[in-house]
């Protein structure tokens, strides 16, 4: 009898923490639950997108990037600040720095003036991209990593002023694999189209492990700096590795932008393990789509694509349905996360990370925090 009772208890413990049902949202809840897409790239008029955002109950964070395929940094800054000015309760923005002239006399002072100007216009953080570690070279021709001492004035500024660094260091681990060994279709398509970033083709470049070590060295030097690891901190391939990163860096958070496919790949193999990761680290993860406006796409097509992605991701995180996704060749079952976990993933964690965002001009941050806590 003792053995059978023990077996029964173990069987109960093996069940999912919360079954799909009253404790989870459904697709019918999509338009009624407030949400934030904390990782977008908006480069032009967003009036059509704002109609969709209001309908779908989304607030937006647009992020500037020092990326040659995007408009110049100054133009991105102008557009982002204008969107924030026109839609202060709906659009926030994170700025970036230009690496032009990096290492030359006066570069640090110029960079800090850029940062000051961005925060004066309402920026909620500064984004540093993978060009640091994968493209940027100093006057000596050597590749510059994120741990380079010449970035210390920026990190000291952010840490001293309690500002957020949004970091995209390295790439998915698939980047260091041949195309036919990559785990998700979108990585395969991206690196086929961008061979300059496909590190398997460039063995002379830093390894994946070196990229992660440089990022971790930087964070160890600045343990009190607010940090968001973009794209699951480039640890998308293993939620256990990501958990170890979060444990080592208790003040860091991550977003899921453009890495939901890698989560789905893992959940086809160990769904409950991935689900329990989100439950355990529910205060540390933010939703983001990484959707970017392109001059090659009409406003209507962009809006339609954004809506499709938002719905697809909501289905994965909120329901237990089987679904087909473009990232995988096999169907995947949704995680059916509990409502409180989803509220944090899709809304509350972003508001906590960026307390000055999405509020009426002139509203003190303390007042805005109270409003956030009572908004649901």
N, C-alpha and C positions, 0 to 999 in steps of 0.2 A: 504493500500500500504506500509505503514511503517512497519507493522508487517511482510508482505511477504518478504520485503527486508532484514529485520533482520533475518528471517528464512533462507534466502538464504546465508547470510554471515556466520551464525552459521554452516550451512551445509558445506560451504567451509572450515572452520576452523577444522571441524571434519575429513577432508580428510587427508591421509598420507602426510607428508611433501614433499616427493619425490616419485612419482610413479615409478615402475619398467620400464626401458626403456633406453633412451639415457644417463640418469644420473646415471645409475647403470652398474656394470660389469656383464658379462655373464660367462657361463662355458668356452666359447671360449677364454676368456681373461686370463684364469688361468695361462697359460704358458708364458704370456707376461708381467705380472705385478710383480715387485719385491716384495718379501715377506720375513719375518723373523719368524721362529718358535722359540719363546723366552722361551721355556720350554721343553727340552728333557733331556734324561739321556743316554749318550753314554759311553760304558764301554770297547770297544775293537775296532778292525779295522773298520773303517768307509768308506773305499774306495768305496764300492758299494753304500752306502747311499749318498756319495758325487756326484756320477754320477746322481742319482735321483734328488738331491738338485739343481744341475746346470740345469737339464732339467726342473724342476718345478719352477725355479727361487726363491729358498729359501736359506737364510742364517740361521745358526743354533746357538742356545745358549744351551750348555750342562751344566747341573747343578749337582754338587756333593751333596750327601745326607748321613748323619750319620744314615744309615739304615741297619739292619742286613741282609736283603735279597739282598743288593747290595755288590759289592766287598769292601774290607777295604778302609777306607778313603784315606790312603796313595796311594793305587793302583788307586783309582778313580782320585786322583790329578795327578798322573803320566800320565795316559791315556789322561785326559782332556788337560793338558799342552802340550802333544805331538800332539794332534789333532790341537790345536791352533797354535802350531809352524809350522805344516805341511800345514795348511789351514788358514792362518791368516786373509784373507779377507772373509772367509766363515764360520769359526767356532770360537766362543767366549766361555768362560767358567766362571761359578761362582763356587767358592770353598766352603768348609764347614769346620767346626771345629770338632774334635773328643771330645766327652764328657768323654772319658776314663780318670779316675783319677779326675773327677770333684770334686771340693771342697777341694782337698788335697793341702798341702803347695806347692806352685810353679805352681799350675795349670794355673792361670791367665797368668803368664809370658810365660809358654809353649804355651798356646793358642794364645797369641799375636804374638809369633814367627811364629806359623803356618800361621797366617793371613798375616804377613809381607812377608813371603816366597811365599804365594799364589799370592799376588799382584805383587811381583817381577817377577813372571812367567807369568803375564798377566791377572790374574783374574779380572773380572769386578764387583764382589760383593761377599758377603758371605751369604750362605743359612743356616737358622736355621729351623729345621724340627719339626714335631709334637711329636717326642720322648721327647722333652722338654714340659712338661705339661701332658704327657701320659705314659711315661716310666721312665725317669731319676729320680733317688732318691738320696738325700744327705746321708751323713754318719749317720744321725739320722733316716734314713728310710723314711723320708717324701718326697712326690712328689715335684719336682722342677718345678715352673712355669716360663714363659718367663719374668715375671716382677721381678724375683729374683735378688737381688743386686749383686750377684756374676757374673752376665753378664754385669754389668755396665762398666767395663774396655773395653769390646768389643764395646758396643754402643757408648761410649765416643770416642773411636778410629775412628769408622766409621763416626760419626757426625763431628768430628774435621777435618777429611781428605776428607770429601765430597764423601764418598764411600757408596755403596748401600747395604742395608740389604734386602735379599729376605726371606720373612717370611711365613712359613706354620704352622700356629697355629690352634689347634683344628682340626676338621673334618667337613664334611658336616653335616647339622643339622639332616639328616637322620640317622646319626650314633647313635643318642639317641632314635631312634624309633625301634619297632620290625620290622623284615624283611618284613612282609606283609603290613606294613604301609608306607614303603619307597616309594618315588615318582618316582625313576628311576631305571631301571634294573641293571645298572652297579654298583650302590651303593649296591644293594641287593646282587649281586654276590661277590663284594669285601668283604663285611663284613661277609658274610657267609664263605668265605675262610680265613678271618683274624679275628676270634672271639676275639682275644686279643685287637683289636682296636674297637670292637663293644660295645660302651659304654652303650647301653641298657642292656647288660649282666653284667655290672660292676657298679652298683649304688653307690658303695663306692668311685668311681672316680669323679673328678671335673665335674660339669655340663657343657653343651654347653655355657651357659651364663657366667660361671666362666672362661672358656677358652678365650672367647672374651673380658671379662673385663680385664684379665691379659695382653692380647695384647694391649688393648687400654691404660692401665696404663703405659706400657712401652713406647708407642708412645707419650703420653702426657709428659713424662719426657725428650723426645728427639725430639722436634717439628721440628728441622732442619735436622734430619737424612733422607737421601734418603731411601725410603721404597717401596717395591713392595709386595703387598699382593697376595701370590700365590693362585691359585684356587678361584679367586673372593673374596679373604680375608676371606674364609669360611662363606661368606654371600650369597652364591649362591642361597639360597632358596627364596630370595625376593629382586628384584632390588631396591625397595624403601629403604630397610635396607642398601643395598650397597651404595645407593646415600647418605644416611645420614652419613655413614662412610667416604665417599669421601669429603663431605662438612665439616666434623669435622677435617679432615686431608688433608689440601689443597695441601701438597707436596707429598702425597702418590699416588701410581698407583696400578693397579691390573692386573693380567692376567686371561685368561679364561680357562687355562689348565685343562682338565679332568672335566670341569663343563659345557660344552656346552649342555649336556643333561638336566641339571637343568634349563638352560635358555630356552631350547625348551619346557620343561614341562610348564614353565610360559607362553611362547608365544602361546601354544595351547589354553590358557585361556584368554590371553590379549596381542595379538601379537603387536598391535600398541603401547601399553604401554612399552613393552620391547624394541621395535624399537626406540621409543623416548628417552628411557634411553641411548641407545648407541649414539644417535645423541647429546644429551645434554652433555654427559661425554666423548665425542669422543677423547679428549686429554689425557685421564687417563687410557685407557684400551689397553692391548697388547694381541696379539694372541699367544697361546702356545698349544701344543698337549699333553704334558706329556708322549710321547712315550719313552719307555725304552728298551734298548737292554737286551736280556736274553740269558743265555747259553743254554736254552732249545729250542731256536728258531734259525733257520739258517739265515744267512745274507740275502739270497734271500727272505725268508718269512718276515723278519723284514722290508725290503725295500718295499715289496708289501703292507704290512699293513700300513706303514707310508703314502704311496701314497694314499691309500684308505681313510685314515682319513683326509688327507689334502684336497682331493677332496670333501669329505662329508661336511667338515666345510666350505669350500669355497661356496658350493652350498647353505648352510643355511644362511650365512651372505650376500650373493650377489644376490640371485635370489628370486623370489616370488613363486617358484615351491612348490608343495606338495611333500613331501618325507617321506619315512619310515626310521627310525633309530633304531638301536638296543637298545638304552636307553629307548625307549617308546614303548608302545603297540599300540598307535594311531598315525596316520600320522601327520606331522607338516608342516606348511608353512614357507618358507624361509623369512628372514627379508627384503631382497632387500635394503640394506643400500646404501646411496649415495656414489659415488666414493670417495669423499674427506674423508668420515668417514672410509671407508675400507682402504684407503691409510695409515691412522694413525693407525688403528687397526692392520693391517698386516705388517706395515713397519716403519713408521716414529716415532711412539711413542717409539719403542724399540731402535731406533737409538738415540733418544733424551735421554732416560733413561741411555743408556750405550754408551756415546759418544766416548769412547776409543776403542770400539769393531769394528770388521770387517773392518780393515784398514791395509794398507801395513805397515810393521814394520818401525819405524822411522818417520812415518807421524805425525806431531804435531796434537793434538786434535783440535786446532782452524782451521787448514787446513782441517781436516777431516769433521768438521761441515759444512764448506763452500761446500765441495764436496757433502755432504748429501743434502744440500739445493738445489743443482743444478742437482742432479742425476735423477730427473724425468723430 
